[in-house]
Amino acid sequence: MSEAIVKVPSPPDNLIEEGELAFSIESRLIRELGERLVREPEVALLELVKNSYDADARTCEIRLRGNDAILIRDDGHGMTLAEFRNGWMRIGTGTKGKNPASRRFGRPITGEKGIGRFAVRYLGYRLELTSVAHDPARGKTTRLTAQFDWREFDRQEDLGRVTVPYQLAEVNEATAPGTSLLISELRPVVDDIDWKALRTGSMGVVSPIRSLLENPSGDDDEDPGFALVSNEGDQDIDIAMRLLDHYFLRSKVLFEDDRLELTVFRQGQEEPYLVIKEEMNSLLGRLSADIRFFPRREGLFADAGFDGRKAYGWVRDNHGVKVFDRAFQVRPYGMEGDDWLDLAKDNATNHRKPRSQVMTRHYPMTKEVEGAPKLNWMLRLPANLQLIGVVQVSGTRESDGGEEGLIAAADREGFLVNAASEQLYQIVRTAVEAIAFADREITLREADRRAEEELKHLRAETRAAIAQIDADQTLSKEHRNRLIEVLSDAQERTERQQAGSREKEQQLEIMSLLGVVAGFMTHEFGVALAELREARKELLALAKDDPRFAQNAEALEGHIETLRSFVQYSRAYVEGTRTPSDKPYKAAPRFRHVAETFGKYASKRQIEVVVDVEADVIAARVPPSLYDGIAQNLYSNALKALSRSRTKDRRIVFRAWNEGGRHTMQVSDTGEGIPEPIRPLVFDPLFTTTDRRNPDPLGSGIGLGLALVRRGAAAFGGKADLVDPPPGFSTCVEVQLPGVTDDE
């Protein structure tokens, strides 16, 4: 193989100088990097918090000193002169990348390529750095001090020409290590530091596991946690513990010397909410557990000083009930996707029976409770994503010479399946099921408390309403007595509910049952309509020979039309259609048709019915049967009100119009009116002011009309309400529905 020949050009005859050059870096690069990498004071401080965490500090303290200085101080391992020279003073250093874990506690390194120095530059113009560390190369404990004037960096053109004065001194070996940064001549960005945002950002640098682990041996190398003390006077509290202490429920377990003690605590309460004590033969040696429950409940992180949404995100990122054997985590317990406690499985299948033998003994579940969703506490079983917890055990080692107890699998993935591992499952499952039991009890008690408060409020409102009606001399005595009776009945129903009845649930059940009945009736009435039409044809045929049958045929036609309208109305509710009408239809003919339904009834009682609707008004974009049904319901209510009224001015007016993409329907009457205390109740299911003993076909009811009107309107994005009546009228019900658009 021939060697490559490199030709070096001959120097020109006019050569003046030759040599080698290195790149030079302008000093303003420090300022520009600081501005680009750090744009908020909270971000800058967070980078310095990360440095403290990476230095194995137990505490990082941030204090404002007067109006022109910030002190950031930690008790980490500090920096030697060599680390300062090769780390702090080398831009873009990869030191942290080469060491993914901290030297003492093995924390995952969080800082990135020396951004901390740029954070300091962003906050202020001067820095005094002091760091105490044990220097193994020198065999001494040293104190390093250095002075930075960042404006000097800005003034110099070449970064390599800027020098930082420092001093290194030997100190007593007992001097505590750590680093402090005194930043002075602060920039204006510091004026509005958001300390809450700083604490929220600090969540990401800590893991909750070490905070929950016991350390009975007192080993100094066990991570003691990490505390951030800010200028708001925070206590010296582990950041992880600050979050973990905002649990909803906490289950603690201690199982040793054949004695099991399990306690469940509510957040903020020193006395346990639930205690289980039991003696059983232990196959595990000593077991301790600390499991905390974080459901999405309003106010759970309200006073934590953190952003609640990010706190829930932190819980999600750190979730799981993990097992530690002599302080070393045992995989895969509590790892991502692991369901060793069957929580995901049971939640997915709505498993109703406890798996824990301890819970079965202490809180046996009756068949009634098992079948009642409101009472079955297993249906409150926490999900894996809602739990953060640790379990500590001491597994059996080969040196122990036994084959019993918790024995690590050959691949170090969990423990061998035996009686001890089953007992581990049972004990920890008990702790989680106890949380579910307590959560159900608390929920029921809170519901009872709210119901009692609502009952007290309702009693007061009822008394005030009765007094107001009793004093209203514009109402007839008969009307006043009936309204007072209605209010008293409503109060009595609520009292029965508070005493243990299921009144409101029964109302919903009745509504559902009526839907079934209505479905059956709609079908049967449809069949009856066909039969009636055939009967009418036969009557008309007979009328050719006997004119008397013509009158019967005419009467039957009126009944057929009424029944047809009812079937259409009922079908709209039974079928639950949400499909708007595909063809526009006008409103006025619908109202006239509805008015004719009870035309004879109104005429007999001298009630004037007026359809005040422009001929070109297009009706709402809902099925015509539903539109007719709403109008008919409001019409019948108005007729009932006027049939009871003694007023001589007996009128009902239909109005409808389109505006702003909404169709508005109003039905007004001059009847007896609805007193103010009654108005909030009229749309409630089963509430009625009519006398159910009244033989008048429109004088009785079960209180579903207005409830169905509101529900039907809501199904299409509309609403129904009582509104101020027009002048001369006493009551007006308004229904708003989706209307036609300008391009239709």
C-alpha positions in Angstrom: 0.0 0.0 0.0 1.5 3.3 -1.0 1.5 6.1 1.6 -0.5 9.3 1.0 1.7 12.3 0.2 0.6 15.6 1.7 2.1 18.6 -0.1 2.7 21.6 2.2 2.5 24.8 0.2 5.6 26.9 0.1 5.5 30.1 2.1 4.9 33.1 -0.1 7.9 35.4 -0.7 6.1 38.3 1.1 5.4 36.3 4.4 5.4 38.5 7.4 4.3 36.1 10.3 3.0 32.6 10.8 1.8 30.6 13.8 -1.4 29.0 15.4 -4.5 30.7 16.8 -7.2 29.5 19.2 -10.8 30.6 19.3 -11.5 33.5 21.6 -14.9 33.9 23.4 -16.4 37.3 24.1 -17.3 37.8 27.7 -20.8 39.0 26.9 -21.5 35.3 26.1 -22.1 34.9 29.8 -24.8 37.5 29.8 -26.4 36.2 26.6 -26.4 32.6 27.8 -28.0 33.7 31.1 -30.7 35.6 29.4 -31.5 32.7 27.0 -31.3 29.8 29.4 -33.0 31.5 32.4 -35.9 33.9 31.9 -37.7 33.8 35.2 -36.3 34.4 38.7 -38.1 31.3 40.0 -36.4 29.2 37.3 -33.1 30.7 38.2 -33.6 29.8 41.9 -34.8 26.3 41.0 -31.5 25.6 39.2 -29.6 26.5 42.4 -32.0 24.3 44.4 -31.1 21.5 42.0 -27.4 22.1 42.7 -28.0 21.7 46.4 -30.0 18.5 45.9 -27.3 17.1 43.7 -24.7 17.9 46.4 -26.6 15.6 48.8 -27.9 18.5 50.9 -30.5 17.8 53.6 -31.6 21.5 53.5 -31.5 24.3 51.0 -32.3 27.7 52.5 -33.2 30.7 50.3 -33.5 34.1 52.1 -33.8 37.7 51.0 -31.4 39.9 52.8 -32.9 43.4 52.9 -33.8 44.7 49.4 -30.5 44.0 47.7 -29.2 40.5 48.4 -30.3 36.8 48.2 -28.6 34.1 50.2 -28.8 30.5 49.0 -27.2 28.2 51.5 -27.1 24.4 51.8 -25.5 21.7 53.9 -24.3 19.5 51.0 -20.8 18.1 50.5 -19.5 21.4 49.2 -16.8 21.9 46.5 -13.1 21.5 46.6 -10.8 23.8 44.6 -10.4 21.2 41.9 -14.2 20.8 41.6 -14.6 24.6 41.5 -11.9 24.9 38.8 -13.1 22.0 36.6 -16.8 22.4 37.3 -18.0 25.9 38.1 -15.3 27.7 36.1 -15.6 25.5 33.0 -18.5 26.4 30.8 -20.4 23.5 29.3 -18.8 21.0 31.6 -20.1 17.4 31.4 -19.2 16.5 34.9 -22.7 15.8 36.0 -23.3 13.7 32.8 -20.5 11.4 33.8 -21.9 10.9 37.3 -25.7 10.1 37.0 -26.1 9.7 40.8 -25.0 11.8 43.7 -21.9 10.6 45.6 -23.4 9.9 49.0 -27.2 9.3 48.8 -27.3 8.1 45.3 -29.8 10.7 44.2 -30.5 11.0 40.5 -28.6 14.1 39.3 -31.0 16.8 38.3 -28.7 19.7 37.3 -27.7 20.3 33.7 -24.3 21.4 32.4 -23.6 24.2 34.8 -26.7 26.3 34.2 -26.5 27.3 37.9 -23.8 29.9 37.2 -26.0 31.5 34.5 -28.9 31.5 37.0 -26.7 33.5 39.4 -25.8 36.0 36.7 -29.5 36.4 35.9 -30.4 37.3 39.5 -27.7 39.9 40.4 -24.5 41.6 39.3 -22.2 40.4 42.2 -21.7 36.9 43.8 -19.8 35.8 46.8 -19.4 32.0 46.8 -18.3 30.2 49.9 -17.9 26.4 50.0 -16.6 24.1 52.8 -15.6 20.6 51.7 -13.4 17.7 52.6 -10.6 17.6 50.1 -9.3 14.0 49.9 -6.4 15.0 47.6 -5.1 17.4 50.3 -6.3 15.3 53.3 -7.9 18.5 54.7 -11.2 20.3 55.1 -11.1 23.5 53.2 -13.1 26.7 52.8 -13.1 28.2 49.3 -14.3 31.8 48.8 -14.6 33.4 45.4 -15.8 36.8 44.2 -17.7 37.4 40.9 -18.3 40.8 39.4 -20.5 39.9 36.4 -20.3 43.4 35.0 -16.5 42.9 34.6 -17.3 40.0 32.3 -19.5 42.3 30.2 -16.7 44.9 30.0 -14.0 42.5 28.7 -14.0 41.4 25.1 -12.2 38.1 25.7 -13.7 35.7 28.3 -10.3 34.1 28.8 -8.9 37.4 30.2 -11.5 37.7 33.0 -10.2 36.4 36.3 -12.1 35.5 39.5 -10.3 36.1 42.7 -10.5 33.3 45.2 -9.0 32.2 48.5 -8.6 28.7 49.9 -8.1 28.1 53.6 -7.8 25.1 55.9 -10.5 24.8 58.5 -11.2 22.5 61.4 -12.4 19.1 60.4 -15.5 19.5 62.5 -16.6 22.5 60.3 -19.9 21.5 58.6 -19.6 21.2 54.8 -21.9 23.1 52.5 -22.1 25.9 50.0 -23.5 29.4 50.2 -24.1 31.9 47.4 -24.6 35.5 48.4 -26.0 37.3 45.4 -26.1 41.1 45.7 -26.8 44.2 43.5 -29.9 42.4 42.5 -31.6 42.9 39.1 -35.2 44.1 39.0 -36.4 40.6 38.0 -36.1 39.6 41.7 -38.7 42.0 42.9 -41.7 39.7 42.2 -40.4 36.2 43.0 -43.3 33.7 43.2 -42.3 31.5 46.1 -45.2 29.1 45.5 -44.0 28.5 41.9 -40.5 27.8 43.3 -41.9 25.2 45.7 -44.0 23.7 42.9 -41.0 23.4 40.6 -39.0 21.8 43.3 -41.4 18.8 43.3 -39.6 17.3 40.4 -36.2 17.0 42.2 -37.4 14.7 44.9 -38.8 11.2 45.3 -41.2 10.3 48.1 -39.8 6.9 48.8 -36.9 7.9 51.0 -39.2 10.2 52.9 -41.5 7.3 53.9 -38.8 4.7 54.7 -37.9 4.1 58.3 -34.2 4.1 59.2 -34.0 2.1 62.4 -30.3 1.4 62.0 -29.4 5.1 62.1 -27.2 4.7 59.0 -25.9 8.1 58.1 -25.8 7.2 54.4 -29.6 6.7 54.3 -31.0 9.6 52.4 -32.7 11.8 55.1 -34.8 13.7 52.5 -34.5 17.2 51.2 -35.9 20.3 52.7 -36.4 23.7 51.0 -36.7 26.7 53.4 -37.8 29.8 51.5 -38.2 33.5 52.4 -41.8 33.0 53.4 -40.8 31.5 56.7 -41.4 27.8 55.8 -40.6 25.2 58.3 -37.6 22.9 57.7 -39.8 20.2 56.0 -38.9 17.7 53.4 -40.5 18.8 50.1 -41.8 15.3 49.5 -43.2 15.2 53.0 -44.9 18.5 52.4 -46.8 16.9 49.6 -47.3 13.5 51.3 -48.8 15.1 54.3 -51.7 16.3 52.2 -53.1 12.8 51.9 -56.8 12.2 52.3 -56.3 9.0 54.2 -53.2 7.3 55.5 -52.8 3.6 56.5 -50.0 2.6 58.8 -49.1 -1.0 59.6 -46.7 -2.5 62.2 -46.5 -6.3 62.3 -44.0 -7.8 64.7 -43.8 -10.4 67.5 -47.0 -11.9 66.1 -49.0 -8.7 66.7 -50.6 -6.7 64.0 -51.6 -3.1 64.5 -53.2 -1.1 61.7 -54.3 2.5 62.0 -56.0 4.7 59.4 -55.7 8.5 59.8 -57.5 11.4 58.2 -55.3 14.3 57.0 -54.8 16.9 59.8 -56.2 14.6 62.6 -53.9 13.2 65.3 -56.4 10.6 66.5 -56.8 7.6 64.2 -60.0 7.2 62.4 -59.8 3.4 62.4 -57.8 0.9 64.4 -57.4 -2.8 63.9 -55.4 -5.0 66.4 -55.0 -8.7 66.0 -52.6 -11.4 67.0 -51.5 -13.9 64.4 -48.6 -16.2 63.7 -46.1 -14.1 61.7 -44.2 -15.6 58.8 -42.5 -12.3 57.9 -40.5 -11.3 60.9 -41.0 -7.5 61.1 -43.2 -5.6 58.6 -44.0 -1.9 58.6 -45.9 0.0 56.0 -47.0 3.6 55.3 -49.5 4.0 52.5 -51.1 7.3 51.6 -54.3 7.9 49.6 -54.6 10.9 47.2 -58.1 10.9 45.5 -59.1 13.8 43.4 -61.1 15.7 46.0 -61.8 19.4 46.1 -59.4 21.2 48.4 -57.0 18.3 49.0 -54.0 20.5 48.2 -55.7 23.8 49.0 -53.3 25.0 51.7 -50.2 23.0 50.6 -48.4 26.0 49.0 -48.2 24.0 45.7 -50.1 24.1 42.4 -52.7 21.5 42.9 -52.7 20.2 39.4 -49.0 19.7 39.4 -49.2 18.1 42.8 -51.6 15.5 41.4 -49.2 15.0 38.5 -46.4 14.4 41.0 -48.5 11.8 42.8 -49.2 10.1 39.4 -45.5 10.1 38.5 -44.5 8.6 41.9 -47.5 6.3 42.6 -47.3 2.7 43.7 -47.0 0.6 46.9 -43.4 -0.4 46.8 -41.7 -3.1 48.8 -38.2 -2.7 50.4 -36.1 -5.6 51.7 -33.6 -4.2 54.1 -33.8 -0.7 52.4 -33.4 -2.1 48.9 -36.4 -1.9 46.6 -37.8 -5.3 45.4 -38.9 -5.3 41.8 -41.6 -5.3 40.4 -43.7 -4.4 43.4 -45.3 -1.0 42.9 -43.4 -0.4 39.6 -45.2 1.1 36.6 -47.9 -1.3 35.4 -47.5 -3.7 38.3 -50.8 -4.8 40.0 -49.5 -7.0 42.8 -52.4 -6.0 45.1 -55.1 -6.7 42.5 -56.4 -3.1 42.7 -56.6 -2.5 38.9 -58.2 -5.9 38.5 -60.8 -5.3 41.2 -61.6 -1.8 40.1 -62.1 -2.9 36.5 -64.6 -5.6 37.5 -66.3 -3.8 40.4 -65.2 -6.6 42.8 -67.6 -6.4 45.7 -66.1 -8.8 48.3 -63.0 -8.1 50.5 -59.9 -10.2 49.7 -58.4 -9.4 53.1 -59.1 -12.1 55.8 -58.5 -9.5 58.5 -61.1 -7.1 57.1 -63.5 -10.0 56.7 -63.1 -10.8 60.4 -63.3 -7.3 61.7 -65.8 -5.8 59.3 -67.9 -8.6 57.9 -69.9 -7.6 54.9 -73.6 -8.6 54.9 -75.4 -9.6 51.8 -77.4 -6.3 52.0 -74.2 -4.2 52.1 -72.6 -6.3 49.3 -75.5 -5.6 47.0 -75.9 -1.9 47.8 -73.6 0.3 45.7 -74.1 3.1 48.2 -72.9 1.0 51.1 -70.4 -1.5 49.7 -67.0 -0.1 50.7 -65.1 -2.4 48.3 -66.5 -0.2 45.5 -64.4 2.6 47.0 -61.2 0.6 46.6 -58.3 3.0 45.8 -56.7 2.8 42.4 -52.9 2.3 42.0 -52.5 5.8 40.7 -54.0 7.2 43.9 -51.6 5.5 46.3 -48.0 6.3 47.3 -46.6 3.8 49.9 -43.7 1.7 51.1 -43.6 -1.7 52.8 -40.5 -2.7 54.6 -39.6 -6.3 55.3 -36.5 -8.4 56.0 -36.4 -11.3 53.7 -34.8 -14.7 54.4 -31.1 -15.0 53.3 -29.2 -18.1 52.3 -27.0 -17.6 55.4 -30.2 -18.0 57.5 -30.3 -21.6 56.5 -34.0 -21.8 56.1 -36.6 -22.2 53.3 -39.4 -20.3 55.0 -40.1 -16.6 55.0 -39.7 -14.1 52.2 -37.2 -15.6 49.8 -36.1 -13.6 46.8 -36.7 -15.3 43.4 -33.7 -16.4 41.4 -34.1 -13.6 38.9 -34.6 -11.1 41.8 -38.1 -10.3 40.5 -40.2 -10.5 43.6 -40.4 -13.2 46.3 -41.1 -16.9 45.8 -44.7 -17.8 46.1 -45.2 -19.4 49.5 -47.1 -18.9 52.8 -44.9 -15.9 53.7 -45.5 -14.0 50.4 -49.2 -14.7 50.7 -49.2 -13.2 54.2 -47.3 -10.2 52.8 -50.1 -9.8 50.3 -52.8 -10.2 52.9 -51.4 -7.7 55.3 -50.8 -5.0 52.7 -54.1 -5.7 51.1 -55.7 -5.2 54.5 -54.1 -1.7 54.7 -55.6 -0.7 51.4 -59.0 -2.2 52.0 -59.1 -0.4 55.4 -58.6 2.9 53.4 -61.6 1.9 51.3 -63.7 1.1 54.4 -62.8 4.4 56.0 -63.4 6.4 52.8 -66.9 4.9 52.5 -67.7 5.7 56.1 -66.5 9.3 55.8 -68.5 9.8 52.6 -71.7 8.5 54.2 -71.2 10.7 57.3 -70.4 13.7 55.1 -73.6 13.1 53.2 -75.6 12.8 56.4 -74.1 16.0 57.7 -74.9 17.9 54.4 -78.4 16.5 54.5 -78.9 17.7 58.1 -77.7 21.2 57.1 -80.0 21.2 54.1 -82.9 20.1 56.3 -82.2 22.9 58.8 -82.1 25.4 55.9 -85.3 24.0 54.4 -87.1 24.2 57.7 -86.2 27.8 58.0 -87.2 28.5 54.4 -90.5 26.6 54.8 -91.4 28.6 58.0 -90.6 31.9 56.2 -92.6 30.8 53.1 -95.7 29.8 55.1 -95.5 33.1 57.0 -95.3 35.0 53.8 -98.2 33.2 52.1 -100.3 33.5 55.3 -99.8 37.2 55.3 -100.6 37.7 51.6 -104.1 39.0 51.6 -104.2 39.1 47.7 -104.7 35.3 47.8 -108.0 33.8 48.7 -108.2 31.9 52.0 -108.8 28.6 50.1 -105.7 29.3 47.9 -103.6 30.2 50.9 -104.6 27.1 52.8 -103.8 24.9 49.8 -100.3 26.4 49.3 -99.5 26.1 53.0 -100.6 22.4 52.8 -98.3 21.9 49.7 -95.3 23.4 51.6 -96.1 21.3 54.7 -96.2 18.2 52.5 -92.9 19.0 50.9 -91.4 19.5 54.3 -92.8 16.3 55.6 -91.3 14.4 52.6 -87.9 15.8 53.4 -88.3 14.9 57.1 -89.0 11.3 56.1 -86.0 11.3 53.9 -83.8 12.5 56.7 -85.3 9.8 59.0 -84.0 7.1 56.6 -86.5 7.0 53.7 -85.3 7.1 50.1 -87.8 9.8 49.0 -85.6 11.4 46.3 -84.3 8.1 45.1 -87.8 6.9 44.9 -88.7 9.9 42.9 -86.1 9.0 40.4 -87.2 5.4 40.4 -90.8 6.5 39.8 -89.6 8.6 36.9 -87.8 5.6 35.4 -90.8 3.3 36.1 -93.1 5.8 34.5 -90.8 5.8 31.5 -91.3 2.0 31.2 -95.0 2.4 31.7 -95.1 5.2 29.2 -93.3 3.0 26.7 -95.8 0.3 27.2 -98.8 2.7 27.0 -97.4 4.4 23.9 -97.2 1.0 22.1 -100.7 0.0 23.3 -102.2 3.3 22.5 -100.7 3.1 19.0 -102.5 -0.2 18.5 -105.7 1.3 20.0 -105.4 4.2 17.6 -105.4 1.9 14.6 -108.5 0.1 16.0 -110.3 3.3 16.7 -109.7 4.5 13.1 -111.2 1.3 11.8 -114.1 1.7 14.2 -114.7 5.3 12.9 -114.7 4.0 9.3 -117.4 1.5 10.3 -119.4 4.2 12.1 -119.3 6.4 9.0 -120.5 3.5 6.9 -123.3 2.9 9.3 -124.2 6.6 9.3 -125.2 6.3 5.6 -128.2 4.2 6.8 -128.6 5.7 10.2 -127.6 9.4 10.7 -127.3 8.9 14.4 -124.0 7.2 13.9 -122.5 10.3 12.3 -122.5 12.1 15.6 -120.7 9.2 17.2 -118.1 9.2 14.4 -117.5 12.9 14.9 -117.0 12.5 18.7 -114.7 9.5 18.1 -112.6 11.6 15.7 -112.0 14.2 18.4 -110.8 11.4 20.8 -108.6 9.9 18.1 -106.9 13.2 17.5 -106.3 13.8 21.3 -104.9 10.3 21.7 -102.7 10.7 18.6 -101.2 13.9 20.1 -100.5 12.1 23.4 -98.8 9.2 21.6 -96.6 11.6 19.7 -95.7 13.5 22.8 -95.0 10.3 24.8 -92.9 8.8 22.1 -90.6 11.9 22.1 -89.7 11.1 25.8 -89.7 7.3 25.5 -87.5 7.2 22.5 -85.2 9.9 24.0 -84.5 11.2 20.5 -81.9 13.9 20.3 -82.3 14.3 16.5 -83.6 17.8 15.6 -86.3 18.1 12.9 -84.8 17.8 9.5 -87.6 19.9 8.0 -88.6 23.4 9.2 -92.1 23.8 10.4 -94.1 26.9 11.5 -94.9 27.6 15.1 -98.4 29.2 14.8 -100.2 26.1 13.4 -98.7 24.0 16.2 -100.1 26.3 18.9 -103.5 26.5 17.2 -103.6 22.7 17.1 -102.6 22.5 20.8 -105.2 25.1 21.7 -107.9 23.1 20.0 -107.0 20.0 22.1 -108.8 21.3 25.1 -110.9 23.9 23.2 -114.2 22.7 24.6 -112.8 22.6 28.1 -111.6 26.2 27.8 -114.8 27.4 26.2 -117.0 25.9 28.8 -115.1 27.8 31.5 -115.1 31.0 29.5 -111.3 31.0 29.1 -110.0 33.0 26.1 -107.1 31.4 24.4 -105.0 33.6 22.1 -102.2 32.5 19.8 -100.0 35.6 19.4 -97.4 34.2 17.0 -96.5 35.7 13.6 -97.4 33.5 10.7 -93.8 33.2 9.4 -92.2 32.2 12.7 -90.3 28.9 12.2 -90.5 26.6 15.3 -87.6 25.2 17.2 -85.2 22.6 15.8 -86.7 19.8 17.9 -89.1 17.0 16.9 -92.6 18.4 16.3 -94.1 15.9 18.8 -91.8 17.2 21.5 -92.6 20.8 20.5 -96.4 20.1 20.7 -95.9 18.2 24.0 -94.2 21.1 25.7 -96.8 23.6 24.5 -99.6 21.2 25.6 -98.1 20.7 29.0 -97.8 24.5 29.6 -101.3 24.9 28.2 -102.9 22.4 30.5 -101.1 23.9 33.5 -102.5 27.3 32.6 -106.0 25.9 32.2 -105.8 24.3 35.7 -104.6 27.6 37.2 -107.6 29.4 35.6 -110.1 26.7 36.5 -109.3 27.3 40.2 -109.1 31.1 39.9 -112.1 33.4 40.7 -110.9 36.2 38.4 -113.2 37.4 35.7 -110.3 38.1 33.3 -109.6 34.5 32.1 -107.0 34.5 29.4 -104.2 32.3 28.1 -101.7 33.7 25.5 -99.2 31.7 23.4 -96.2 33.7 22.1 -93.2 32.6 20.1 -90.3 34.2 18.3 -86.8 33.6 17.0 -83.8 35.8 18.1 -80.1 35.2 18.1 -80.3 31.6 17.0 -82.7 30.7 19.8 -86.4 30.0 19.6 -88.5 31.3 22.6 -91.9 30.0 23.5 -94.0 31.7 26.3 -97.3 30.7 27.8 -98.9 33.3 30.0 -102.2 33.2 32.0 -104.2 35.4 34.3 -104.8 32.6 36.9 -104.1 32.6 40.6 -100.4 33.0 40.1 -97.4 31.3 41.8 -96.3 32.9 45.1 -92.6 33.6 45.4 -92.0 30.9 48.0 -93.4 28.2 45.7 -91.5 29.3 42.5 -88.2 27.4 43.2 -90.2 24.1 43.6 -92.5 24.0 40.6 -89.9 22.2 38.3 -89.2 19.5 40.9 -90.5 16.0 40.0 -93.7 15.0 41.9 -94.3 18.5 43.2 -97.8 19.8 42.5 -100.1 22.4 43.8 -103.2 20.8 42.6 -105.6 18.7 44.7 -105.2 15.1 43.6 -108.7 14.4 44.9 -110.2 16.9 42.4 -112.4 15.0 39.9 -111.9 17.6 37.3 -109.8 15.9 34.5 -107.3 18.9 34.5 -107.6 19.5 38.2 -105.3 16.7 39.3 -101.8 15.7 38.6 -98.7 13.9 39.9 -96.2 16.8 39.4 -94.4 15.5 36.3 -95.5 18.0 33.7 -93.0 20.9 34.3 -90.2 18.4 35.2 -90.7 16.8 31.8 -90.8 20.2 30.1 -87.5 21.2 31.6 -85.9 17.8 30.8 -87.2 17.8 27.2 -85.8 21.3 26.7 -82.5 20.4 28.3 -82.1 17.3 26.0 -81.7 19.7 23.1 -79.6 22.3 24.9 -82.5 24.5 25.9 -84.0 25.5 29.2 -87.3 26.2 30.9 -88.0 28.8 33.6 -90.6 31.0 35.2 -90.1 34.6 34.1 -91.8 37.9 34.9 -95.3 37.8 33.2 -96.4 40.5 30.7 -98.6 43.3 32.1 -102.0 42.0 33.1 -100.9 38.4 33.5 -100.0 36.5 36.7 -97.8 33.7 35.4 -95.5 33.1 32.5 -93.4 30.0 31.7 -90.7 30.5 29.1 -89.0 27.7 27.2 -85.9 28.5 25.1 -84.8 26.0 22.4 -82.3 25.9 19.5 -83.8 28.0 16.7 -83.2 28.4 13.0 -80.1 30.2 11.8 -79.9 33.1 9.4 -78.9 30.8 6.5 -81.9 28.4 6.9 
